[in-house]
Amino acid sequence: MGSLVLDFENKINDKKYSITDLLRHCLIIARKLKQKEFIEWINNELNGYGSKKVPIYREIPLNIKFYNPYYGWCPYVITQKEVSDGLNHIPLKIPISEIESTSINRENDIVRFSVPVQIKNTLINSVDFDTDFCYEGSKTSLVGIIDAVKNEMLNWILTLEENGIVDENNVFDSQQIEKADKVTSQVVNNFYGDKGKIELRQVIDK
């Protein structure tokens, strides 16, 4: 039957597999190894982060724009640097499948997301007409998230292999399962970081 670990190494460079396919493959390995932290990370990537903190690779640069009926989407200028920094780097919490779909289906490099109602209500007071706002960024940022997820999975798989945690016929022994705890903790600790963003910053969850 082969090996799930070695099979993943073959799959990751094959473009026919989506990021969702690869995550599900890793989920099987993580569950067999009883790695709760990695299972949680995979499920968050598959289903979205909701109210949970996102890994640092999901904080992407976005510009706020408002809609002008004569000129279309125009830059919204924020003069206070602290506020600008907080609003222009946004935690993207949507499922990875939506990120991949958006990055593939765009004809140009521009991507847009709706601004949460709380932010819109704050910003609209500074313009003299009723309008809409959006976050605008580069498709390259979305591709960067996908690449980061692939790198995290590959790093985990290679670290398992380097430590002799390779299944035989899709089965890990008890020693491998026990050893995997330390290996996985080292990988998961690299996901998160505090960038010190101010509270006015909002997340994109849809």
C-alpha positions as CSV (number, residue, x, y, z in Angstrom):
1,M,0.0,0.0,0.0
2,G,3.0,2.3,0.2
3,S,3.5,5.3,2.5
4,L,1.3,8.3,3.2
5,V,4.3,10.4,4.1
6,L,6.3,9.5,0.9
7,D,3.2,9.8,-1.3
8,F,2.7,13.4,-0.1
9,E,6.2,14.3,-1.2
10,N,5.3,13.1,-4.6
11,K,2.0,15.0,-4.7
12,I,3.1,18.4,-3.6
13,N,4.9,19.2,-6.8
14,D,2.1,17.8,-9.0
15,K,-0.1,20.7,-10.2
16,K,-3.2,18.5,-10.6
17,Y,-3.6,18.5,-6.8
18,S,-5.3,21.5,-5.2
19,I,-4.2,23.0,-1.9
20,T,-7.4,21.4,-0.4
21,D,-6.3,18.0,-1.7
22,L,-2.9,18.4,-0.1
23,L,-4.4,19.5,3.2
24,R,-6.7,16.6,3.4
25,H,-3.8,14.3,2.7
26,C,-1.9,15.9,5.6
27,L,-5.0,15.6,7.8
28,I,-5.0,11.8,7.4
29,I,-1.4,11.7,8.5
30,A,-2.0,14.1,11.4
31,R,-4.9,12.1,12.6
32,K,-3.0,8.8,12.5
33,L,-0.2,10.4,14.4
34,K,-2.8,12.0,16.9
35,Q,-1.3,15.5,16.4
36,K,-4.1,17.8,17.7
37,E,-2.3,21.1,17.0
38,F,-1.6,20.2,13.4
39,I,-5.2,18.8,13.0
40,E,-6.6,22.1,14.3
41,W,-4.4,24.1,11.9
42,I,-5.5,22.0,8.9
43,N,-9.1,22.3,9.8
44,N,-8.8,26.1,10.2
45,E,-7.2,26.3,6.7
46,L,-10.0,24.1,5.3
47,N,-12.9,25.8,7.0
48,G,-11.7,29.3,7.8
49,Y,-10.4,30.8,11.1
50,G,-13.6,32.4,12.4
51,S,-12.8,34.1,15.7
52,K,-9.4,32.5,15.9
53,K,-6.0,34.2,15.4
54,V,-4.6,33.6,12.0
55,P,-1.0,32.6,11.2
56,I,1.3,35.5,10.3
57,Y,1.4,34.4,6.6
58,R,-2.3,35.3,6.4
59,E,-1.7,38.9,7.2
60,I,-1.6,40.6,3.8
61,P,-1.3,44.2,2.6
62,L,-4.5,45.7,1.4
63,N,-5.6,49.3,0.5
64,I,-8.9,50.8,1.4
65,K,-10.8,52.3,-1.4
66,F,-14.2,54.1,-1.7
67,Y,-16.5,54.2,-4.7
68,N,-16.9,57.4,-6.5
69,P,-19.8,57.4,-9.0
70,Y,-17.8,59.4,-11.5
71,Y,-14.3,57.9,-11.2
72,G,-15.0,54.4,-9.8
73,W,-12.8,53.0,-7.0
74,C,-10.6,55.7,-5.5
75,P,-7.9,55.5,-2.8
76,Y,-9.1,56.4,0.7
77,V,-6.3,58.3,2.3
78,I,-5.6,57.8,6.0
79,T,-3.3,60.4,7.4
80,Q,-2.6,58.9,10.8
81,K,0.1,56.4,10.3
82,E,-0.8,54.1,13.3
83,V,-4.4,53.8,12.0
84,S,-3.2,53.4,8.4
85,D,-0.9,50.5,9.4
86,G,-3.6,48.8,11.3
87,L,-6.2,49.0,8.5
88,N,-3.9,48.2,5.6
89,H,-2.6,44.8,6.8
90,I,-5.5,42.6,7.3
91,P,-5.9,39.0,8.7
92,L,-7.6,37.0,5.9
93,K,-9.8,34.4,7.6
94,I,-11.7,32.8,4.7
95,P,-11.2,29.1,3.8
96,I,-8.1,28.3,1.8
97,S,-10.3,27.0,-1.1
98,E,-11.8,30.5,-1.5
99,I,-8.3,32.0,-1.6
100,E,-7.2,29.5,-4.2
101,S,-10.3,30.0,-6.3
102,T,-9.9,33.8,-6.2
103,S,-6.3,33.6,-7.2
104,I,-7.0,31.3,-10.1
105,N,-10.1,32.9,-11.6
106,R,-8.9,36.6,-11.7
107,E,-7.9,37.8,-15.2
108,N,-5.9,40.6,-13.7
109,D,-3.8,41.0,-10.5
110,I,-6.4,43.0,-8.6
111,V,-8.6,41.4,-5.9
112,R,-11.3,43.1,-3.8
113,F,-13.0,42.2,-0.5
114,S,-15.9,43.9,1.3
115,V,-15.1,46.1,4.2
116,P,-16.8,45.0,7.5
117,V,-19.8,47.1,8.5
118,Q,-18.1,48.4,11.6
119,I,-15.2,49.8,9.6
120,K,-17.5,51.2,6.9
121,N,-19.6,53.1,9.6
122,T,-16.4,54.6,10.9
123,L,-15.0,55.7,7.5
124,I,-18.2,57.0,6.0
125,N,-18.3,59.9,8.5
126,S,-15.2,61.3,6.8
127,V,-16.8,61.6,3.3
128,D,-19.6,63.9,2.3
129,F,-21.8,61.3,0.5
130,D,-23.1,57.8,1.0
131,T,-20.7,55.3,-0.7
132,D,-19.2,51.9,-0.4
133,F,-15.8,50.8,0.6
134,C,-13.6,47.8,-0.2
135,Y,-10.2,46.4,0.5
136,E,-8.1,46.1,-2.6
137,G,-4.9,44.1,-3.0
138,S,-2.8,42.0,-5.3
139,K,-3.5,38.4,-6.4
140,T,0.1,37.8,-5.6
141,S,-0.6,38.1,-1.9
142,L,-3.2,35.3,-2.2
143,V,-0.7,33.1,-4.1
144,G,1.7,33.9,-1.2
145,I,-0.7,32.4,1.3
146,I,-1.1,29.2,-0.7
147,D,2.7,28.9,-1.1
148,A,3.1,29.4,2.7
149,V,0.6,26.7,3.5
150,K,2.4,24.3,1.1
151,N,5.7,25.2,2.6
152,E,4.4,24.5,6.1
153,M,3.0,21.1,5.1
154,L,6.2,20.1,3.3
155,N,8.4,21.3,6.2
156,W,6.3,19.1,8.5
157,I,6.4,16.0,6.2
158,L,10.2,16.3,5.7
159,T,10.7,16.8,9.4
160,L,8.7,13.6,10.1
161,E,10.8,11.7,7.5
162,E,14.1,13.1,8.9
163,N,13.1,11.8,12.3
164,G,12.2,8.3,11.1
165,I,8.5,8.9,11.3
166,V,7.5,7.2,8.1
167,D,4.5,4.9,7.9
168,E,4.5,1.4,6.4
169,N,1.4,0.5,4.6
170,N,-0.4,3.6,6.1
171,V,0.4,2.5,9.7
172,F,2.6,4.3,12.3
173,D,3.9,2.4,15.3
174,S,3.5,3.7,18.9
175,Q,7.1,5.0,19.1
176,Q,6.6,7.0,15.9
177,I,3.3,8.5,17.3
178,E,5.0,9.5,20.6
179,K,8.0,11.0,18.7
180,A,5.8,13.0,16.4
181,D,4.6,15.2,19.3
182,K,7.9,17.0,19.7
183,V,8.4,17.3,15.9
184,T,5.0,18.8,15.3
185,S,5.3,21.3,18.2
186,Q,8.4,22.7,16.6
187,V,6.6,23.2,13.3
188,V,3.4,24.7,14.7
189,N,5.3,27.2,16.8
190,N,6.4,28.9,13.6
191,F,2.9,29.7,12.5
192,Y,2.0,32.6,14.8
193,G,3.4,36.0,15.7
194,D,2.3,39.2,17.2
195,K,2.5,42.1,14.8
196,G,1.1,44.6,17.3
197,K,-1.8,45.8,15.1
198,I,-4.2,48.3,16.7
199,E,-7.7,47.2,17.7
200,L,-9.4,49.2,14.9
201,R,-8.1,46.7,12.4
202,Q,-10.8,44.3,11.3
203,V,-10.6,40.8,9.7
204,I,-11.9,39.6,6.3
205,D,-14.0,36.6,6.9
206,K,-16.1,36.7,3.8
